[in-house]
């Protein structure tokens, strides 16, 4: 059965396996998008062989081209590929739901007691394991991504530019356009040169995708605030839903970009949250398993209870399902076109470079002493030599971290 057939039909057994897999990942996938994607690769490429490294990399590249939470969109892409539209809904919802429940419990306790539980021990133990998981995934993706010397050089350049702080969207589309132009200018000896208008089309598409988030952000800002950016807005479920729908529709980048969006909208413009509440919400999104965007769930619950949490959650995740449903079927077609395939190759190496840059930053913050370095090394050995499932490895380290917090170690 080819990939086109897989997106239109799915046996109940396949849907059941998708459900079980993404529910488990939803409960155990700590560490942010890079770690989530690494765990998904381990499950769907290495263990289940649902796709090859190259096919997984194409989905990763496609995910990075659209706004929204990358790891959630990867889950939705995998679900669409394996189970059609039912798989799309099941994989996405099952990955999101555990995090929503956990974050809602945190938010309930926060409203009742006014503070967050200590999580220093959990993070101390989990982060080194996450480093090992992500490095294992990156290692497996390097060969299918960097197929030529040009792509190797492009990947190195993208890594350097990412570390220096270049905008992620410009980096992705710039790498894709460069790879497309080279494919047009220097085609392989046994293939004809693609039409010149194809290169022009790639440039125009890239420019549109860079400009579109800015235009949508301006439109949503005016529409959702009525053009008033200096006075508070009365809290209600409708503007809350629309605000997070805007964020899910236009946001590229990391949790830090999400923090900037929320700071500008909910603290500065609408005065619904204090800065301390926003930082607490962001911390909960970072330390709980599953998508970081469940920060919206926490904010909604704090502002208006369960119904507001549901409105915020639906708003921020709904665009991802739409974007993947529209773009997912295009990925195989892109790969069949020489020029579009070259564009996708460039995007893929840039996406991998972004993943490497995030891992480097996380490693600098996580490997702080001999214990954390030892945890990372032992985890790497267990993953590579003994094929231990990454989900369970992270879950065990999280439990050990929680126990460490209960006895007051590490000292804060």
N, C-alpha and C positions, 0 to 999 in steps of 0.2 A: 504493500500500500504506500503510495507516494504522499508527499506533504500536503498536496492539494486535497486528496481524499481524506487525510487525517483531520483537516479543518472542517469537514462537513459531516462526518460520521464518527461515532465513538461507541464502542461496546460499553455496557454497564460496568464491566470489570475495570476498563481503563478509567472511567469516571470515578469509580470507587478508589482506585489507586491514587489518582490526582487529589481526591479529597483527603485521604489519609496522609499523603506526603505533605501537602501544604498546611494542613492543620498542625502537623508535627513541627514543621519549620516555623509556623507562626508562634509556637510556644517556645522554641529553642534558638531562634535566629537572633542572637545578640550581635551588637557591634556596628550597625549601620549598613548602608547599601553595599559597600565593597565586600563585607563579610557575608551578607545575605546572598549575593550573587555567587560568591565562591562556594557556599554551601549548596546552592542550586546546581552549580556545575558538577559538584561531587555526586549529587543524587541522580541527575538526569543524563549526564554524559558517562561518568565513570561506572556508576552502579547499575543503572537501568538501561543504558545504551539507547535511549530514546532518540538521540541525535549525536552527530560527531562534534568534535571541538570546533571545526569550521562553521558548522550550522549554529552552534551556540554563540559563537563570536558574531555572526551576522545578526542574531537577535539582540545581542548586547549593543552592537552599533546602532541598530534601529531604535532601541530603547533610548539611547543617548540623544537621538535626533528630536525627540518629542519632549514637551514639558512634563513635569510631574515626578513622582517618586520612582527612581530607577528600579529598585528591587521589586516593588509592587508591579511595575509594568513588565519586568522580566517574568514574574509569576504568571501574569495574565497572558503574555506571549506564549509561554510554555503550555498553558492550559488551552489556548486557542489552537496551537499546533497539534496537540495530542487529542483534544476532545471537542473541537468546533466551538460554537458559541456557548454550549453548556459547559464545556471545559474552561472557557474564558471566564465565565461567571464563577464557577466552582473554585478554580485555582486562586483567583483574585480575592474572593470573599473569604475563603478558608485561610489565606495568608494574613488577611487584615483582621479577622474576627478575634483571634486570641489576644492580639495586642490591644484591641478595643476593650475587651473585657478586663484585662490586667490594668490598663491605664484608667479605666473607669473606677476600678477599686482604689487605685491611688488617689484619684480625684475625690472620691467619697470620703476617704480618710483625711485628705487635705482640707476639705470643707468642714469636717467635724472637729479636727484637732489643730488645724492651722499650720502644719509643718509636714515635711517629708521624712520618711524613715532614712536611716543612714545606709548608704550604698557604697561607701568607699571600699569595703572588703570585696564586694561583688565585682566592681570594676577592676580592682587590683588583680584579681584572679582570672577574669575573663579576657581582658585585653591581650595578654601575651598569647593565649590560645588562638584568638582571632587573627593575630599576626601570622601564625603558622598556617591557618586555614586559607587565608587570602594569598599568601606567597605560593602555596601549593597550587591554587587555582591559576594564578598568573603564570606560573611556570608551564602549566599545561596549555595555555593559550598563546604563548609567545611564538611557537613554531608555526601554527596555522595563520597567525596574524602577519608576521614579518617574513613573507614568502620570498622577497627579493631584497637586494641591497638598498634599493631606493626606499622600500617600506621600512627597512631597519633604520636608515638615516632619518626618515620622517618620524618614526617612533621616538628616536632619541631627541630630536628637535622638539617634538610635542611634549616630552617629559620635562625638558629643561624649561620650556615656556610655561608649562603648568606650574612648576615649582616657583617660577618667577612671578606668577600671579596673573597670567593672561586669561581673559574671559573664556569660559569653557565653551560657549556656543561658537564664538569666533574660531576657537582652536579646532573644534570638530569639523565645522563646515569648511574652514580653510584647508585642513588636511585632505578632506574629500575632494575639493575642487582641484588642488594641486595634483593629486593622484589621477583625477580624470583628465586634466590637461596633458599630463605626461603620457597617459595611455593614448590620447588622440595624436600627440606630436610624434611619439615613438612607438607605434604599434609593433607587436611581434612580427617576425619576418613572414610568417605563413598566414597572416590575417590582414584584411584591408583596413585602412584608416577610417574610423567612424566619421560621420558627417560633422562638419564644423558647427552646425546649429545645435548639435547635441552638447558640445562644450558650453555654448552660450546658454543653453537651457539649464545646465548644472549651475552655472554662475548665478543666473537669475533666481533659481530655486534657493540656493544658499543665501543670497542676499535677502530674499523674502523671509526665510526662516529666521534670520538674524533680526530683521526689523519687526517681524510680526509680534514677538513677545512684548516689545516696547509699546507698540501701538495698542495691543490688547490691554496692557497694564494701564495705559492712559484712559482708554475707554471705560474699563471697569472701575477705575478710581472715580471718574466723574459720575458714572451711572449709580454706583453703590453709595456715594456720599452726597449725591445731589449737587456736586460742585462745591460743597462747603468743606474745606479742609482745616478749618480752624476752630470748630466748635464741636462739643460732644453730640453724639447721636443716641436717642433713646434705644435701649436694648430691646430687640425683638428677634424671633426666630427667622423671619424672612431676610432681614439684612445680614444676619449671621450666616445663613446658608449661602446667600449671594456672595458675601465676602470670601468665604472659603472656596466657593466655586471659582471665583476669580483667581485665587492663589493657585489652585490645582490646574487652572487653564494656562497659566503663563510662567510658572516658576521653573526655571532651570537651576541646577546647582545643588549645593550641599545644605545641611541643616543650618549652617551659618547664614545662608541666603534666606532661608525660611524665617530665621530669627529677625533679619532686617525687615522683611515684609511685614511681619506681625508687629514689630516695634513701631513702624511707621503708621500702620492702619489702626491697630487696636489700642495702642498706648497714646501715640501722639495726636492722631486725628479724632478718634472716637471716644477716647478716655474710658474704655470699658475695663481695661486692666492696668495695674501698676507695673512698673518695671520689675519689681521683685516677683510678682505673680508670673510674668512672662518668662523670667529666667527659671522659675520653678517648673513651669510647664515644659520648657525646652529640656530641662534636666530629666524629667520623667520620660519624654520621648526618646532621649538618648540611652537611658539605662534599662528600659524595658525591651523585651524581644519584639521582633516584627518591625513594621515600617516606622521610621522616625516621624512621619507625617501624622501619627496618632497624637502628636502634640495638640492637634486641633480637637481631638476628643476630650482631652484634659481641659482645654480652655472652655469648650462648650459646657462641660459638666460644672466647672467652677462658676460660670456665668449664669447658668439656668437649669442645672440638673440634667436628668437622663435625656429628655426630649431635645434640649439644646446640644447635648453631646452627640446625639444621633444626627441632628441637622448639620453640625460642623463636619462630622465624619463623612456623611454623604456628599457634602459640598466639595471637600478637598480631594476625595478619591474618584468621584464620578467621571471627571474628564479623562482620567487614565484609561478607564474601560472604553470610552469612546475613541480615544486616540489609537489605542492598540487595535480595536476592531476595524478601524479604517486603514491603518498603516500595515498591520500584520500580513494581510494577503499580498501586499506589494513586495515584501522582502524576497520571495523566490523569483519574482519577475525582475527585480533589480539585479539579482545574481546572474540571471540568464543573459542580460545585456552586457556586452563587453565594457562599454563606457560607464554605465551605471554601476556595474560590478567593481570597476576600478575606484569609483567614488566611494562605494561601500568599503573597499579595502582601506582607503585613506581614513575614513571615519573609524573603522575598527582599530587601527593602530593608535589613533588619537584617544579613543575610549580606553584602550589598554594602558596608555601612558597616564591618563587621568587616574585610573585605578592604582597604578604604581605610585603616583604622587601622594594620593590619599594614604596608602599603606606606609610610605616613608614618614609622613607626618604623624600617623598613629603610632608607629614604632618608636619614634623619638619621645613621644609622650608616655608610652606604655612600658618600655624596657628600661626601667629606672634603677635596677639593682640586680644582684646575682640571682635572687629568687625568681624575678620575672623573666630574666634571660633563660634560666633553667626551665621554667614552665614552657617557654616558647620552643626550646630545643626538644624537650621531651614530647611535646605535642606534635612537632614536625616528624619525629621518629615514629610515633604511633600512627600518624596519618599516612606516611609514605611506606614504612616497612610493614606495618601490621594492618593497614587499611581500616583503621577504626573509623566508624561513622562520625563525621564532623559535628552533626547535631548533638549526639550524645556526649561527645567530648566537651562541647561548649556548655551543655546542661550540667554535667558533673562539675566543671570548673565554677559555674555560677553558684551551685549549691555549696561548694567548698568556700567560695567567697562570702556567701551569706552567713555560714557558720563562723567564719573569721570575724565578720562584723559583730556577731553576737558576743564574742569574747573580747571585743575591743582591739582587734588587730587587723590590718596595720594601724598604727597610731595615726590619727588625723592631725 
